[in-house]
Amino acid sequence: MCKTILKLLLGSVLLIASQACAPAGAMTPDPNAVSTAIAGTRAAALTQTAQPGIPITGQESPTPSATLAASETPFPTFTQVILGTRVSVSVATNCRVGPGTAYARVGALLVGEVAEVVGRSADGRNYWIIRNPDRPGELCWLWGEHATLTGIAGGLPVFTPPPTPTPTRTPTPSLTPTRTLTPSPTVTPALVPAFAVSYNGMENCAGTGWWVEFQLQNTGGITFQSISMTVRDTTTATDFSLFSDDFTNRNGCTETDTRADLPAGGTRLVSSPVLAYDPSGRALRATISLCSNPGQSGTCITHALDFTP
């Protein structure tokens, strides 16, 4: 193809040269015609160069790499969700630093709460290692007696329990005192007045009336030296009273037993004031006061007794 182009160009040059050397009188060639011929020659050459099927020699241009345009819509963000084993309880259960009550309590799982299970015990005592509901970020051992698990428990790792805490020993006191002990002063207990009273029966004497016998027991620490007594018929609201510095017991119609006092720990039978009628079957109430001094003075104490003769 190159040779053909050269021939065409050489022919055009010779033609122009021959016309320049033409004898006088010959026609002068039209410069526009020459330009037209040269332009036609170039067009022909370009037409032949662009013909298909002709291989192109020389280094090939590198294959352009594709440039990825930035996406206008960003990729969606996904939140990772880990579906683990969970535990709940039917009864509030303590959570400890180890499997057993010997370990310190560090939290509790309450009814209605759910905790994540991260491990299990291997000793057959059914403990679960959970995330402490009361201390986020810490683990604790939960007794499985009242626990219900959701999820797969077989794949949980087995945890080794921590060493059992050693109980703190109380130091044994030295047998030899390191200082002189001052004996405590002797305290004398206060003397407390107290007595007990009980119904001992009823007596009467013709033409005299009826009276009730009571048994008194001094259960306190002082001596009683006077007595006052009122017997009330609760049916008729009638009262019968006496005041005495002696403790007297009517023994039938002719004898009396009189004592000046009632010492601590002592016992006396005393008679009530005389009633003008037979009180048998009536609801009676006796109010008895004993005093440490004569004349119903000093330290006094009173008891009431309901009875029916």
FIKOLNU-838013 format. One record per residue: x, y, z of N, C-alpha, C in turn. Coordinates in steps of 0.05 Angstrom, whole numbers, plus 5000, padded with zeros to 4 digits. Atoms other than C-alpha are relative to their C-alpha. Example, Ala and Ser with C-alpha at 12.3 -4.5 7.8 and 13.67 -1.06 7.14 Angstrom:
% FIKOLNU-838013
501849765000524649105156501850245000498449764999527349795143498550225014
% end
This chain:
% FIKOLNU-838013
501749765000500050005000501750255000498249775000505850485014501150064973498949965027508650364946497950144982502149885017502050554913499750305006500249724992501751204952502350164988497749865011508851384931499850044970500349975029507251254858498150234993501949795006501251714861501250275005498849744995505152274893502150074979497949955020510952194843498750094974501349935025506152224785498950295001501049734997503052864811502250204997497749825002509953194818501050034972499149995028512053004747498150164983502049865016505653274720500450305003499649724994506753934754502550114987497449925012514053964731499850034970500249995029512353814659498550244991501549775008507254364657501650265004498349774995512354854686502050044977497949985021517254694629498750014972501450005027512054754572500950244985499249785017513955204512498250235002501649764999511555914507497649974983502550005014504655984484498249785009501750224990502455364519498250115022502049914980496655424568501249965028499050014972498555574641497949845016501950174985495555044686498650155022501649874979490155244734500949905027499150094974492955254804497849875017502250144985486155054832499749724992500150285009486354434789502149845013497750154987493154244818499349945029500850044972490554344889497949795003502250204999484453934873501149734996498850265005488853374846501449905024498550094976493253364907498149925022501950074980487253364953498749734994501150265008484252784914501949785006498050214994490752404920500149945029500050054971490852494995497649855010502550144992483652275002500149724992499850285008485151654962501849855018498150134982491051505006498649945027501450054974486751585069497949794998502150215004481251155040501249735000498750265000486050595026501149925028498950064973489150655096497849905018502250084982482350575130498549764991501450245009480449945092500149795021500150214979478249385137501749764992498550255005482048735145502950034999497149955001488949055146501050005028499050004972492748885208501650245006498549774991495749435249502449905015497650094987502949335267500950205021499149834979506549625326498849935027500950064973505249635401497150075004502849954996497949565420499650175024500749834977494650065465498949835023501050164978493349795535497050025003502950004996486249585551499250185023500849824978483050145591498549865022501450134978480849935660497650165007502549874994473850085681500250145028500049864975473050605736497249995012502650034987467450445786499150265012501149754989463151035801498949955027501050034973461251145873497049984999502950044999454350895889498750235015501449784987449451445906498649915026501550104976445650995956501949835016498150164984450150736014498849735006500950264993449850006034498650015027501449994974444949866091501849895022498450094976447949766161498349795015501450224987446049106195501049995029499350044971445949026272500249705005499650284994448848366294498549925025501650104978444147976340500949725007499250274991446647386381497849885017502150144986441246906402501249805019498750184981443946586466498049865018501750144981441246156522499250195023501149824979436846526573498949835023501150134977434446346642498250185016501849864982428746556687499449815023500550164976426446316756497150035009502749994989419846146789500050095029499649914973422646326858502550175000497649834999427546896872502349845010497750174994434446576873502550175002497549854996441046836900502049924978497850055019447046886853502650055015497649994983453946746883502549984983497550015015461246756864500949714995499450285004461245996865497549835005502350174998456645386867499549905028500750094973454145356938499850245019500449794980452245747000502650085014497449924988459545757023501250244986498949785016460846276969498350255006501349744995459147016977497750054980502249925017452547266950500650274988499449755014453447806897497750104984502349915015446547866867497749805003502450185000439747536855498550044974501849995023435247356798497149985010502749994989428047556814498149894980502250105017421547276787499350224980500649815021420147606721502450114985497549925014427447756704501149784983498750195018431347416649503050084998497149965002438947336647501249824979498650155020443847096595501749795013498450224989447046416609502549974983497550025015454446366590501549755006498650254994456445706621498449835019501350194983454645106664502149865018498250144982457544706721500249714990499650275009460344006710499849805023500050184977459443706780497249885005502650124997452143516771498250145020501649864981449544026821498250214987502049845015445744396767500350305007499549714997448845096770500450114972499749865025448645596713501650255005498549754998453646156702498650204983501649795014449846786683501350275003499249734996451047516674498450125023501249914975449747836742497950224994501949795005443148226738500550255017499649774982445448676796502750144995497449885006452648806771500749954971499450045028453048886696503049974995497250055007459448616667501349795017499050214984460348086721498449754997501350265002458647346723499549895028500550134975455646936779498649734995501050285002453246226794497250005011502950014993445646106796499249715005501050274995442645496829497649944981502050065020438245136779497449875010502450134989432844866826497550124989502449865009427745386805500450144973499349865025430845576738498749864976501150105026427845496668501750124978498349915021432445536608498650014973500949995028430745746537502550024982497650025017435745586482501349745003498550255000440945056473502150015023498250014977444544876538502349824996497950205003448744306512502650124989497649885011453544766476501350205018498849814982455045196537502649895010497450094990462245166562499749935030500050094972463644816628502050185016498449834983466245276683501149855024498950124976470945066738499550195023500749834977468545326806502550115013497749904986473245776845500449855026499550144975476445506909498050085021501949964978471845426968501250195020498949814980472646017016500849865026499250114974476445857080498750165022501349854978472346027142502050145018498349844983475246557186499949885029499950124973477546267253500050235021500149824977475946617318502549955017497650054984482446717356499449905028500450104974482946317420501350195021498949814980483746777480502349875016497850104984490146707520499049935028500750094973489546327585501150185021498749824981494146827619499150284994501049735005490847507627502350194997497849805005495048087601499650255016500549774983491948577649498549925025501450064975489048597719497050084996502849955003481548527718498850105026501349894977477548957766497349875004502650144996471848557796497750205000502449835001464948837783498850025028501349974973461349117844497649835002502350174995456148677875497550175000502549855002449248917857497849865015502250124984443748787908497450044985502649975014437248647872498050155017502149864986431549097889497949805011502150184988426348777936497350074987502549965015420048687895497749895015502450114986413248617929498449834981501750185016409048037903498649805018501450214986403847557928498049864982502050155014398847037904497649955018502450044984391646937927498349794987501850215010386746347920497749975019502550054984379646187944500449735014499550244983379945688002497449885012502550114990372545588019498450225014501849824987366745908057499149885026501050094974364545858130497850195010502049834988358846118172499649915029500650054972356646158244497250105006502849934996349346158267499850275015500449744988347146858284502250204995497849825005353647158259500250084971499849945029353747108183501949814986498350175017358046818128502650154993497549885008365346948109501549814982498450165019370246708056502849995010497250034993377146438069501750014975498049985022383046618024502749915010497250064993390146348023501850194986498149815011395546868014502849885002497250095000402746697994501850234991498149785006408347217996502149904981498150095020412247097931502150214994498149795005416247747935502350005020497749984982422147997975499750185024500449834977418948448027497949875018502050094981414648328089497650195000502449844999407448558089499050025029500849954973404748878153497150105003502849914999397649098135498549894976501650115022391848868092497450154999502749895004385449158062498649814980501450195017379948738029497250104996502749945007373348867994498949764984501450225014368548307973497550124988502249875014363448537921498249784989502050175012357048167904499350134973500449875026356848307829497150004991502950015008349448127825498550235012501449784986347048637876501650255002498149784997353149097873500350095029499749954972353849037948502949945008497250034992360849137979500249955030499450054972363648858044503050035003497249934999370349138067501249985028498649994974375649098122502850124995497349895000382349448139501249915026498850114975387249128188503050004997497150034999394449128211500849715007499550294994393748378226498849834978501050205019392547768184498549795017501850154982386547418218498449794984501750215012383146758202498149915022502150104982376446578235499949694997500050305000376745838253497549915014502550074988369445668264498850245014501449784986365146058312501550105025498849934974369846078373503050074998497149965001377146098350500850184977498849845021381346588311503049975001497050015003388546568285500950264989499249735008391747248282503150014999497149965003398747408255500650294993499449715003402248088255500950074973498949935027405348038186499949754983499750225020406447618124502850024989497349985009413947508114500449904972499350105027417347378047500149695001500150295002415946658027497949885019502050104982410546588081497349964988502850065009403346338075498150055024502049954980397146568114497249954989502850025005389746398116498750255012501449764990385447028122497149984993502950015004377947118128499150274989501249765011373747618090498350135021502049884982369148118123497549835000502450174997362647798148497850114981502249945018356947778097497449945015502550034986349847858122498249794989501750205012347047318076501849784988498450225012349146658045500650074971499349925028352946837981500449764982499550245016353046117955498650044973501049995027352146097880500150284987499949735011353246847871502850054989497549925011358747147829501250225017498749814982363547497877502750084989497449905008369747917866501450115025498449904977375048007920502350164990497749835006380048577917501650035025498350024976385848487965502650164995497649845002391548987978501749935025498050044978397848828020502050224999498149784999402549378044502349935019497650064985409549378073500050135028500149864975407749858130497249985012502749994988401949878180498450234989501849785008395950298164499750014970500250005029395950088091501750214987498149805010402050508076502649864992497550115010409050408048499649904971500350135027409649957987497749815001502450175001402949647969499749874973500650155024400649147917497349885002502950085000393548937897499549784980500950215018390448317867497049985002502950045000383248177846499549714992500650285005380047487845497049974997502850065005373347287815499449715007500650284992369946667845497149985006502850064992363246347861500149795023500050204978362546007930497949784997
% end
